[in-house]
Amino acid sequence: MARRPLRIGTRGSPMALAQTGMVRDRIAAAHPALAEPGAMELVVVTTVADKVLDRPLSEIGGKGLFTKELEQALLADQVDVAVHSMKDVETWLPDGLVIACILARDDPRDAFLSPRAGRLADLAPGSRVGTSSLRRGAQVLMRRPDLQIVPLRGNANTRMKRLEEGACDATLLAIAGLERLGLADRAQEILPVNEMLPAVAQGALGIECRAGDADVIALLQAVACPTTTIAVNAERALLAELDGSCRTPIAALAQIDGDSLTLDGLLFLPDGSAHWATHRTGRVADALAIGRDAGAELKAKAGETYRAKLQ
């Protein structure tokens, strides 16, 4: 009896397809039998976030709208695995599903794109920065309160096209995504993390599957990156402590050097008028505890001021 192909669920955007192609190729390289024709099949699933582009994610249900339909397809046994940008994955997964594998992280930084200026610092006062990321908007306004934040949604290609058409004077995109699309040369500036701290898990790809699929989980371990997994789990622990959602501007980046882990986190008011920071160092073995403690520190620092602003 012929073995069923490994069905890989993906969104249909150019970015998602490029990322899923990368994952498929790495699985094939690790498991030669899966490199045979027909051994793997891409299944495109359209999500709500792909359909509704005229409103911010925070108004239509949050970042989980990038993953909900893929998770439903997993639970319905329509796909065997689903590929996600880990920054789009909800803090808590549906019952019965697990992130079985996180691949080696690409550059987590944000890129600045603009036909008006070579650097974010050089934009003229009053310039419009297009983004629907509260994190990016808050950090831009922290440093440049003279700029305007205007909503800009859609996949990376759509946002770049709207920038060219004059919908805004500049935008910010993850450099990892531009590199995956072969468009890194469109970036005028790659912003250092001390100026634009990335989203939790930015630059990392994850593979989700059913918790009971032991064979699939074992297969995926060949392409998992332990170092990236530890770093992303620390960042997501910080996010979980803050009950982070798309209405919550949060940034975090964990970096590992040998047995040492460094975690930086930021919590903002959406208008950039206030922010709270944490910086932690500790042992890699304590990554989850470091993340939880850092999140608790940010929550305590922000206190009622933050919660009142988000009501």
N, C-alpha and C positions, 0 to 999 in steps of 0.2 A: 504494500500500500504506500503510495507516494506521500511524502511528508508535506504538510501544509506550509506555504511560505510564511516567513516571519513578517507579519503585517505591521508596518510602521506608520502610526498616525502623525499627521502634520497639518498645520495651517497651510493655506495656499499662497501666501504672500511670497514675493521673490526672496525676502530674507529667510522666511521659515523654510522654504524649499532648499535654499543654499545650505542652511544649517543642518537640515535633515539629510541632505546629500553627504555632508561631512561625516555625520554620525554613521550613516549606512556604509560609507567607505572604510571607516575605522573598524566597524564590526566585521566587514568582509576581510580586512587585512588580518584581524585576530583569529578569524574562523574561516579558513579557506573553503569549507563546504558551503558557506553562505555567500561566497563570491560567485557561485555557479548561477547561470541564467535562471531566473524564476525563483531563486531561493529567498529573496526578499521582495516585498511589495510595498510601495508607498501608497497610503490611503489619505487623500486630502479631505479634511473636515473644516467646514466654514464655521467660524465662531461669531458670536454676537459682536465682539469687538471689531471684527472685520466688516460687519454690515453697517453698524451705526458709527458714523464718522463725524457727525455734526454736533456732538456733545462731549464734554470731558468724561473720562472714565468714572470719575468720582460721582457723576450724576446718574450713570446707567448701571452701576453695580460693582465697579472696581476692577482691579487688574485680573481677578479670577475669570473675567469674561474672555480672556485670551486662552483659557484652559478648560472651561466648563464642558464644552461639547466634546473635546478630546477625552476628558475623563468619563463622560457618559458613554462614549464609544468603547472605552476600556471595560467599563462595568457591564456593557451589553455584549462583550466578546466580539466586537466588530473589528478591533485592532488588538495587537499583542503588546505593543509599546507605544508611547507617545513622546515626542521630542519637544522640549520646552526651553525657552530662555528662562533660566532660573529666576531672573528678576521679575518674571511675570507669574510665578507660582505662588499661590496663596500660602499664608503662614501655616494653616492647618489643612491637611489633605482630606478628601472624602474617605470614609471607612472603606477598607478593602483595597486601598491603593497605596503604593510606596514610591518614593524616588529611589530607584534601584541603582542608579549610576549617575555620577557627575563627572563630566570630562574635564581635562586640563583646561584651566581658565585662559582665555585670551586677554589682551590688554583691557583693563576695566575702566579706563578713563573716558571722558567725554571730549568730543571734538566740536570746535566752533566753525560754522560755515556762514559766510556772508559775502555778497558782492560789494559791500560798502566799506569793509575794514578788514585788515589782516589779523586783528586780535580783538577779543572782547573788550579790552581796555581802551581800544581806539574808536569804538563806536561813538558817533555824535550823540550828545544829549537828546533825549526824546525818541531815540531809535526804538523800533519795535522788534522785540525778540520773540519769535514764535515758538511756543512749546506748550504742551498740555501736561507736562510733568511738574507737579507742585515742587518737587525737590529741586529741579533745575531752576524754575522760576524764582524760588525763594533765595537760592544762592546767588543768582544774578542780581536780585534786588538788594541783597546784603552788601554787595560790593559796588553796585551801580544803581542807587535808588532813583537816578535821573532817567533810567530806561523804562520802557513800557513792556509788559508781558501780554502777548496776545495769543489766543488759543490756536493751536496747530496740531491736528491729528491726522492719522493715516500712516501707511507704511513709510519706510525711509525714502523710497523713490518718490512717493506722493509728496512728502514734505519738502524734498529738494526741488521738485517741480513747482510747488506753490511759492517757495522762496524765490525761484527764478522769475515767477510771474508777478512778484511784488507784494504778495500777501503779508510779508514781513521783511525786515532789513537783515535779520540774522536768525539762525536757529542752532540748536545743539543736538547732536546725535552721538550714540556710542561709537567710538572708533572701532571696536571689535566688529560691529555690524557692517560698517563701511568696508572694513578689510574683507569680510566674508563675501561682500558683493563686488569686490574688486574696485571700490570707489574711494579708497583712502586718500587719493590725491585731491579729492574735493574739499578736504579739511584745510582751512587756513591755519588753525592752531589746535594743538592737543593740550587741553587744560590740565595742569598739574593737580594732583589730588588735594593739595593744600589750598587750592582755589575753588575746586569743584569736586567735592567728595562724591564718589559714585553711588548709585543705587545699590541696595543690598543684592549681592550675587551678580552684579553686572559683569558681563563678559563670560559667564559660565553657562554651559548647556547641560541640562539634566534629562534623564530618561525615566519616565514613569511607567509602572506596570502594575498588574494585580499582585497583591501581597502573597497570594497562594501559588503563584507561578514560579516554583523553585528553579526549574530548568532555565527559564528566561533570566531570572535574577543571576544565576550562576554564569550564564553566557555573557551577561553585560559586565561582569567584574573585570573581564579582560581589557576593557576600554576605560575603566574608571580611574580617576586620579585621586589617590588618598590625600595629597596635600590640599588640592582644591576643595575636596569634600570637607575637610576639617575647617578650612577658612570659611566656606559658605555656611556651614552649620553654625559657626560662631556668630556670623552676621545675622542669620535667621533666628538665632536664639535671642539676640538683642531686639529684633523686630517683634518677636512673639511677646516679649516682656512689655513692649509698648502697645500691644494690640494693633500693630501697624496695618494700615490700609491705604487705598489710593487717596483718602482724604487727609492723610497724615504725611507731611513732608519729612522723610527720614532718609539719612544717608549713612552708610557704614562700609568700612573696608578692613578686612583682616589680612595680615601679611605674615608669612612664616619664614623664619630663618633658622634652620636646624631644629632644635627642640624648643625654640622661643616663638611665641605668637604675639603680635602687636595688633590691637584693634582700636580703630578710631571711629567714633560715631557722632552724628549731629542730628538734632531735632530742631525744627524750625516752626515759626509762624509762617503761614503761606505768603504773607506780604513781605517777608524778609525783615520785619521790624524787630524781631528778637530771635535768638537762637541759643541752644545749650549744647555743650560739647563734652565728650568724654574721651580719654585716651588710656588704654590699658595695655599692660604687658604681662605675660605669664607663660606658663608651660603649655605646649601643644596638647598635652594630656588633659588639661583643664579648659579646653576651648569652649565647651558648652557653658560651663560655669562662668567663664570670663564674659561671654556674650550676655548671659542672663544678668549678671551683676552690672554690666555696663548699661543695659536697658533700664534696670531699676534705678541706677544713678540718674539717668536722663529724666526719667519720670519724676523722681523726687525733686530734681532741680527745677523742672518746668512747673510742677504743681498746678494750682488752680488757674493760674494765668493762661496756661496752654489749653486746658480743658474748656475753659470758658470761651476762648476764641474759636474753638471748633464746634461749638453748639449751633 
